[in-house]
Amino acid sequence: MLIKALIFAAVLLASPTLAAETEDRYALELSVVRDGVEVIAGRTLIVEDKQAEMSLTDGDLRYELNADLNRVRGDHSDLILSLNANISHGDDQHQLPSLTIRRGGTARMVVGRENEDGLMIDGMTLTLTPIAPASH
């Protein structure tokens, strides 16, 4: 009986589905606008204390996104997360956004130029949104 219980416990610990449910999952979205037109957009999933990578290509445009989502060490570390990203586009200077959010919160970073109506002309938006756990 003890052996069956140990095997069951080992299967539970090794199961990626069960492990992912204990960590927060987020949607990480990147949108790039050039001359007032969204030229590239993508979405990937990132899990707490893990990395995510995304390559976006459309014709001559290629963007690479690498990101880490980690718990902030120290007081209340279970409540604060830090997203550190590296966004590259050809020979352009890399964008290195860093966002700090409350666990379960939403964050958005917008960099670029807007017209007088507040519409993005040139720039990028990086959004981090929590994903609700799947109900079984």
mmCIF file of the C-alpha atoms, coordinates in Angstrom:
data_MODEL
# 
_entry.id   MODEL 
# 
loop_
_atom_site.group_PDB 
_atom_site.id 
_atom_site.type_symbol 
_atom_site.label_atom_id 
_atom_site.label_alt_id 
_atom_site.label_comp_id 
_atom_site.label_asym_id 
_atom_site.label_entity_id 
_atom_site.label_seq_id 
_atom_site.pdbx_PDB_ins_code 
_atom_site.Cartn_x 
_atom_site.Cartn_y 
_atom_site.Cartn_z 
_atom_site.occupancy 
_atom_site.B_iso_or_equiv 
_atom_site.pdbx_formal_charge 
_atom_site.auth_seq_id 
_atom_site.auth_comp_id 
_atom_site.auth_asym_id 
_atom_site.auth_atom_id 
_atom_site.pdbx_PDB_model_num 
ATOM 1   C CA . MET A 1 1   ? 0.000   0.000  0.000   1.00 0.00 ? 1   MET A CA 1 
ATOM 2   C CA . LEU A 1 2   ? 2.842   2.392  0.859   1.00 0.00 ? 2   LEU A CA 1 
ATOM 3   C CA . ILE A 1 3   ? 4.503   1.719  -2.507  1.00 0.00 ? 3   ILE A CA 1 
ATOM 4   C CA . LYS A 1 4   ? 1.258   2.546  -4.370  1.00 0.00 ? 4   LYS A CA 1 
ATOM 5   C CA . ALA A 1 5   ? 0.936   5.800  -2.402  1.00 0.00 ? 5   ALA A CA 1 
ATOM 6   C CA . LEU A 1 6   ? 4.548   6.776  -3.194  1.00 0.00 ? 6   LEU A CA 1 
ATOM 7   C CA . ILE A 1 7   ? 4.086   6.030  -6.915  1.00 0.00 ? 7   ILE A CA 1 
ATOM 8   C CA . PHE A 1 8   ? 0.861   8.083  -6.948  1.00 0.00 ? 8   PHE A CA 1 
ATOM 9   C CA . ALA A 1 9   ? 2.650   10.988 -5.193  1.00 0.00 ? 9   ALA A CA 1 
ATOM 10  C CA . ALA A 1 10  ? 5.537   10.813 -7.695  1.00 0.00 ? 10  ALA A CA 1 
ATOM 11  C CA . VAL A 1 11  ? 3.092   10.930 -10.616 1.00 0.00 ? 11  VAL A CA 1 
ATOM 12  C CA . LEU A 1 12  ? 1.333   13.953 -9.099  1.00 0.00 ? 12  LEU A CA 1 
ATOM 13  C CA . LEU A 1 13  ? 4.614   15.819 -8.607  1.00 0.00 ? 13  LEU A CA 1 
ATOM 14  C CA . ALA A 1 14  ? 5.817   15.019 -12.122 1.00 0.00 ? 14  ALA A CA 1 
ATOM 15  C CA . SER A 1 15  ? 2.575   16.002 -13.834 1.00 0.00 ? 15  SER A CA 1 
ATOM 16  C CA . PRO A 1 16  ? 3.064   19.288 -15.752 1.00 0.00 ? 16  PRO A CA 1 
ATOM 17  C CA . THR A 1 17  ? -0.677  19.967 -15.797 1.00 0.00 ? 17  THR A CA 1 
ATOM 18  C CA . LEU A 1 18  ? -0.988  19.853 -12.034 1.00 0.00 ? 18  LEU A CA 1 
ATOM 19  C CA . ALA A 1 19  ? 2.228   21.831 -11.534 1.00 0.00 ? 19  ALA A CA 1 
ATOM 20  C CA . ALA A 1 20  ? 1.020   24.596 -13.872 1.00 0.00 ? 20  ALA A CA 1 
ATOM 21  C CA . GLU A 1 21  ? -2.241  24.964 -11.937 1.00 0.00 ? 21  GLU A CA 1 
ATOM 22  C CA . THR A 1 22  ? -0.351  25.986 -8.806  1.00 0.00 ? 22  THR A CA 1 
ATOM 23  C CA . GLU A 1 23  ? 1.435   28.814 -10.633 1.00 0.00 ? 23  GLU A CA 1 
ATOM 24  C CA . ASP A 1 24  ? -0.125  31.894 -12.169 1.00 0.00 ? 24  ASP A CA 1 
ATOM 25  C CA . ARG A 1 25  ? -0.351  31.918 -15.965 1.00 0.00 ? 25  ARG A CA 1 
ATOM 26  C CA . TYR A 1 26  ? -0.426  35.097 -18.036 1.00 0.00 ? 26  TYR A CA 1 
ATOM 27  C CA . ALA A 1 27  ? -1.010  36.114 -21.633 1.00 0.00 ? 27  ALA A CA 1 
ATOM 28  C CA . LEU A 1 28  ? 1.886   38.213 -22.929 1.00 0.00 ? 28  LEU A CA 1 
ATOM 29  C CA . GLU A 1 29  ? 0.943   40.295 -25.980 1.00 0.00 ? 29  GLU A CA 1 
ATOM 30  C CA . LEU A 1 30  ? 3.079   42.439 -28.264 1.00 0.00 ? 30  LEU A CA 1 
ATOM 31  C CA . SER A 1 31  ? 1.681   44.869 -30.833 1.00 0.00 ? 31  SER A CA 1 
ATOM 32  C CA . VAL A 1 32  ? 3.749   47.109 -33.152 1.00 0.00 ? 32  VAL A CA 1 
ATOM 33  C CA . VAL A 1 33  ? 2.340   50.102 -35.052 1.00 0.00 ? 33  VAL A CA 1 
ATOM 34  C CA . ARG A 1 34  ? 4.105   51.844 -37.957 1.00 0.00 ? 34  ARG A CA 1 
ATOM 35  C CA . ASP A 1 35  ? 2.638   54.871 -39.768 1.00 0.00 ? 35  ASP A CA 1 
ATOM 36  C CA . GLY A 1 36  ? -0.647  54.428 -37.898 1.00 0.00 ? 36  GLY A CA 1 
ATOM 37  C CA . VAL A 1 37  ? -1.105  50.776 -38.922 1.00 0.00 ? 37  VAL A CA 1 
ATOM 38  C CA . GLU A 1 38  ? -0.640  47.725 -36.713 1.00 0.00 ? 38  GLU A CA 1 
ATOM 39  C CA . VAL A 1 39  ? 2.033   45.832 -38.639 1.00 0.00 ? 39  VAL A CA 1 
ATOM 40  C CA . ILE A 1 40  ? 2.605   42.926 -36.313 1.00 0.00 ? 40  ILE A CA 1 
ATOM 41  C CA . ALA A 1 41  ? 0.919   41.433 -33.249 1.00 0.00 ? 41  ALA A CA 1 
ATOM 42  C CA . GLY A 1 42  ? 1.319   38.244 -31.277 1.00 0.00 ? 42  GLY A CA 1 
ATOM 43  C CA . ARG A 1 43  ? 0.396   36.496 -28.065 1.00 0.00 ? 43  ARG A CA 1 
ATOM 44  C CA . THR A 1 44  ? 2.122   33.835 -26.007 1.00 0.00 ? 44  THR A CA 1 
ATOM 45  C CA . LEU A 1 45  ? 1.695   32.330 -22.567 1.00 0.00 ? 45  LEU A CA 1 
ATOM 46  C CA . ILE A 1 46  ? 4.115   32.880 -19.727 1.00 0.00 ? 46  ILE A CA 1 
ATOM 47  C CA . VAL A 1 47  ? 4.079   31.079 -16.388 1.00 0.00 ? 47  VAL A CA 1 
ATOM 48  C CA . GLU A 1 48  ? 5.317   32.488 -13.113 1.00 0.00 ? 48  GLU A CA 1 
ATOM 49  C CA . ASP A 1 49  ? 9.063   31.842 -12.558 1.00 0.00 ? 49  ASP A CA 1 
ATOM 50  C CA . LYS A 1 50  ? 9.479   30.736 -16.184 1.00 0.00 ? 50  LYS A CA 1 
ATOM 51  C CA . GLN A 1 51  ? 10.534  32.191 -19.533 1.00 0.00 ? 51  GLN A CA 1 
ATOM 52  C CA . ALA A 1 52  ? 8.643   32.770 -22.763 1.00 0.00 ? 52  ALA A CA 1 
ATOM 53  C CA . GLU A 1 53  ? 9.864   33.370 -26.304 1.00 0.00 ? 53  GLU A CA 1 
ATOM 54  C CA . MET A 1 54  ? 8.011   34.581 -29.355 1.00 0.00 ? 54  MET A CA 1 
ATOM 55  C CA . SER A 1 55  ? 9.066   35.245 -32.951 1.00 0.00 ? 55  SER A CA 1 
ATOM 56  C CA . LEU A 1 56  ? 6.803   37.353 -35.120 1.00 0.00 ? 56  LEU A CA 1 
ATOM 57  C CA . THR A 1 57  ? 7.360   37.605 -38.858 1.00 0.00 ? 57  THR A CA 1 
ATOM 58  C CA . ASP A 1 58  ? 5.328   39.353 -41.539 1.00 0.00 ? 58  ASP A CA 1 
ATOM 59  C CA . GLY A 1 59  ? 7.093   39.853 -44.854 1.00 0.00 ? 59  GLY A CA 1 
ATOM 60  C CA . ASP A 1 60  ? 10.277  41.793 -44.146 1.00 0.00 ? 60  ASP A CA 1 
ATOM 61  C CA . LEU A 1 61  ? 9.360   42.422 -40.497 1.00 0.00 ? 61  LEU A CA 1 
ATOM 62  C CA . ARG A 1 62  ? 10.765  40.134 -37.823 1.00 0.00 ? 62  ARG A CA 1 
ATOM 63  C CA . TYR A 1 63  ? 10.473  40.735 -34.096 1.00 0.00 ? 63  TYR A CA 1 
ATOM 64  C CA . GLU A 1 64  ? 11.872  38.559 -31.320 1.00 0.00 ? 64  GLU A CA 1 
ATOM 65  C CA . LEU A 1 65  ? 10.509  38.695 -27.768 1.00 0.00 ? 65  LEU A CA 1 
ATOM 66  C CA . ASN A 1 66  ? 12.179  36.967 -24.817 1.00 0.00 ? 66  ASN A CA 1 
ATOM 67  C CA . ALA A 1 67  ? 10.678  37.454 -21.379 1.00 0.00 ? 67  ALA A CA 1 
ATOM 68  C CA . ASP A 1 68  ? 11.056  36.274 -17.781 1.00 0.00 ? 68  ASP A CA 1 
ATOM 69  C CA . LEU A 1 69  ? 8.267   36.474 -15.198 1.00 0.00 ? 69  LEU A CA 1 
ATOM 70  C CA . ASN A 1 70  ? 9.614   36.088 -11.663 1.00 0.00 ? 70  ASN A CA 1 
ATOM 71  C CA . ARG A 1 71  ? 8.506   36.580 -8.095  1.00 0.00 ? 71  ARG A CA 1 
ATOM 72  C CA . VAL A 1 72  ? 10.199  39.578 -6.505  1.00 0.00 ? 72  VAL A CA 1 
ATOM 73  C CA . ARG A 1 73  ? 12.400  38.470 -3.605  1.00 0.00 ? 73  ARG A CA 1 
ATOM 74  C CA . GLY A 1 74  ? 11.905  40.015 -0.187  1.00 0.00 ? 74  GLY A CA 1 
ATOM 75  C CA . ASP A 1 75  ? 8.920   41.116 1.854   1.00 0.00 ? 75  ASP A CA 1 
ATOM 76  C CA . HIS A 1 76  ? 5.571   40.142 0.355   1.00 0.00 ? 76  HIS A CA 1 
ATOM 77  C CA . SER A 1 77  ? 7.353   38.227 -2.421  1.00 0.00 ? 77  SER A CA 1 
ATOM 78  C CA . ASP A 1 78  ? 4.255   36.113 -2.929  1.00 0.00 ? 78  ASP A CA 1 
ATOM 79  C CA . LEU A 1 79  ? 2.351   39.253 -3.987  1.00 0.00 ? 79  LEU A CA 1 
ATOM 80  C CA . ILE A 1 80  ? 4.738   40.953 -6.454  1.00 0.00 ? 80  ILE A CA 1 
ATOM 81  C CA . LEU A 1 81  ? 5.927   39.782 -9.891  1.00 0.00 ? 81  LEU A CA 1 
ATOM 82  C CA . SER A 1 82  ? 8.530   41.274 -12.202 1.00 0.00 ? 82  SER A CA 1 
ATOM 83  C CA . LEU A 1 83  ? 8.411   40.949 -15.996 1.00 0.00 ? 83  LEU A CA 1 
ATOM 84  C CA . ASN A 1 84  ? 11.706  41.575 -17.804 1.00 0.00 ? 84  ASN A CA 1 
ATOM 85  C CA . ALA A 1 85  ? 11.590  41.483 -21.589 1.00 0.00 ? 85  ALA A CA 1 
ATOM 86  C CA . ASN A 1 86  ? 13.983  41.857 -24.493 1.00 0.00 ? 86  ASN A CA 1 
ATOM 87  C CA . ILE A 1 87  ? 12.362  42.906 -27.765 1.00 0.00 ? 87  ILE A CA 1 
ATOM 88  C CA . SER A 1 88  ? 14.541  43.008 -30.869 1.00 0.00 ? 88  SER A CA 1 
ATOM 89  C CA . HIS A 1 89  ? 13.871  44.037 -34.456 1.00 0.00 ? 89  HIS A CA 1 
ATOM 90  C CA . GLY A 1 90  ? 16.707  43.586 -36.902 1.00 0.00 ? 90  GLY A CA 1 
ATOM 91  C CA . ASP A 1 91  ? 19.523  46.057 -36.274 1.00 0.00 ? 91  ASP A CA 1 
ATOM 92  C CA . ASP A 1 92  ? 17.320  48.438 -34.260 1.00 0.00 ? 92  ASP A CA 1 
ATOM 93  C CA . GLN A 1 93  ? 18.243  49.079 -30.655 1.00 0.00 ? 93  GLN A CA 1 
ATOM 94  C CA . HIS A 1 94  ? 16.750  46.428 -28.360 1.00 0.00 ? 94  HIS A CA 1 
ATOM 95  C CA . GLN A 1 95  ? 13.834  47.468 -26.197 1.00 0.00 ? 95  GLN A CA 1 
ATOM 96  C CA . LEU A 1 96  ? 14.232  46.230 -22.616 1.00 0.00 ? 96  LEU A CA 1 
ATOM 97  C CA . PRO A 1 97  ? 10.945  46.877 -20.814 1.00 0.00 ? 97  PRO A CA 1 
ATOM 98  C CA . SER A 1 98  ? 10.629  45.909 -17.170 1.00 0.00 ? 98  SER A CA 1 
ATOM 99  C CA . LEU A 1 99  ? 7.263   45.856 -15.404 1.00 0.00 ? 99  LEU A CA 1 
ATOM 100 C CA . THR A 1 100 ? 6.458   45.168 -11.757 1.00 0.00 ? 100 THR A CA 1 
ATOM 101 C CA . ILE A 1 101 ? 2.895   44.120 -10.936 1.00 0.00 ? 101 ILE A CA 1 
ATOM 102 C CA . ARG A 1 102 ? 0.815   42.670 -8.145  1.00 0.00 ? 102 ARG A CA 1 
ATOM 103 C CA . ARG A 1 103 ? 0.312   38.944 -8.613  1.00 0.00 ? 103 ARG A CA 1 
ATOM 104 C CA . GLY A 1 104 ? -2.908  38.390 -10.570 1.00 0.00 ? 104 GLY A CA 1 
ATOM 105 C CA . GLY A 1 105 ? -2.853  41.973 -11.890 1.00 0.00 ? 105 GLY A CA 1 
ATOM 106 C CA . THR A 1 106 ? -2.676  43.365 -15.402 1.00 0.00 ? 106 THR A CA 1 
ATOM 107 C CA . ALA A 1 107 ? 0.152   45.533 -16.741 1.00 0.00 ? 107 ALA A CA 1 
ATOM 108 C CA . ARG A 1 108 ? 0.538   47.481 -19.963 1.00 0.00 ? 108 ARG A CA 1 
ATOM 109 C CA . MET A 1 109 ? 3.489   49.410 -21.359 1.00 0.00 ? 109 MET A CA 1 
ATOM 110 C CA . VAL A 1 110 ? 3.085   51.716 -24.354 1.00 0.00 ? 110 VAL A CA 1 
ATOM 111 C CA . VAL A 1 111 ? 6.066   53.344 -26.062 1.00 0.00 ? 111 VAL A CA 1 
ATOM 112 C CA . GLY A 1 112 ? 5.775   55.521 -29.139 1.00 0.00 ? 112 GLY A CA 1 
ATOM 113 C CA . ARG A 1 113 ? 4.255   58.571 -30.756 1.00 0.00 ? 113 ARG A CA 1 
ATOM 114 C CA . GLU A 1 114 ? 0.568   59.497 -30.877 1.00 0.00 ? 114 GLU A CA 1 
ATOM 115 C CA . ASN A 1 115 ? -1.323  61.924 -33.085 1.00 0.00 ? 115 ASN A CA 1 
ATOM 116 C CA . GLU A 1 116 ? -3.444  64.774 -31.706 1.00 0.00 ? 116 GLU A CA 1 
ATOM 117 C CA . ASP A 1 117 ? -6.422  62.378 -31.369 1.00 0.00 ? 117 ASP A CA 1 
ATOM 118 C CA . GLY A 1 118 ? -4.414  60.041 -29.117 1.00 0.00 ? 118 GLY A CA 1 
ATOM 119 C CA . LEU A 1 119 ? -4.047  57.293 -31.724 1.00 0.00 ? 119 LEU A CA 1 
ATOM 120 C CA . MET A 1 120 ? -0.696  55.489 -31.958 1.00 0.00 ? 120 MET A CA 1 
ATOM 121 C CA . ILE A 1 121 ? 1.365   56.521 -35.001 1.00 0.00 ? 121 ILE A CA 1 
ATOM 122 C CA . ASP A 1 122 ? 4.599   54.624 -34.333 1.00 0.00 ? 122 ASP A CA 1 
ATOM 123 C CA . GLY A 1 123 ? 5.389   52.404 -31.369 1.00 0.00 ? 123 GLY A CA 1 
ATOM 124 C CA . MET A 1 124 ? 4.709   49.239 -29.475 1.00 0.00 ? 124 MET A CA 1 
ATOM 125 C CA . THR A 1 125 ? 2.451   47.958 -26.733 1.00 0.00 ? 125 THR A CA 1 
ATOM 126 C CA . LEU A 1 126 ? 3.366   45.131 -24.363 1.00 0.00 ? 126 LEU A CA 1 
ATOM 127 C CA . THR A 1 127 ? 0.512   43.746 -22.250 1.00 0.00 ? 127 THR A CA 1 
ATOM 128 C CA . LEU A 1 128 ? 0.527   41.153 -19.461 1.00 0.00 ? 128 LEU A CA 1 
ATOM 129 C CA . THR A 1 129 ? -2.885  39.752 -18.504 1.00 0.00 ? 129 THR A CA 1 
ATOM 130 C CA . PRO A 1 130 ? -3.707  36.939 -16.044 1.00 0.00 ? 130 PRO A CA 1 
ATOM 131 C CA . ILE A 1 131 ? -5.395  33.825 -17.412 1.00 0.00 ? 131 ILE A CA 1 
ATOM 132 C CA . ALA A 1 132 ? -8.100  32.282 -15.281 1.00 0.00 ? 132 ALA A CA 1 
ATOM 133 C CA . PRO A 1 133 ? -7.422  28.658 -14.333 1.00 0.00 ? 133 PRO A CA 1 
ATOM 134 C CA . ALA A 1 134 ? -9.368  26.112 -16.349 1.00 0.00 ? 134 ALA A CA 1 
ATOM 135 C CA . SER A 1 135 ? -12.346 24.681 -14.540 1.00 0.00 ? 135 SER A CA 1 
ATOM 136 C CA . HIS A 1 136 ? -12.563 20.900 -14.458 1.00 0.00 ? 136 HIS A CA 1 
# 
